[in-house]
């Protein structure tokens, strides 16, 4: 069941910072590839909010892997879905 996706105030600047970091380290081409992957993940979350696994650090949230290094943590509510923050997968369970 499709639910509208909303970005939290924390997720928006984190996303911008992440894009800037990727561009500084790897260049514009890698940023554009990341943007495509992130957009696909957000589209999937909007259409099928329960399709990604629960996040073991916070069991009321879900974790959608964008790349090996980065996941998007989100929470599904009755009428909408909130994108909470971006998770560095290299952090492990910290």
Secondary structure, 3 states (H helix, E strand, C coil): CCCEEEECHHHHHHHHHHHHHHHHHHCHHHHHHHHHHHHHHHHHHHHCCCCCCEECCEEEEEEEECCCCEEEEEEECCCEEEEEEEEEHHHCCC
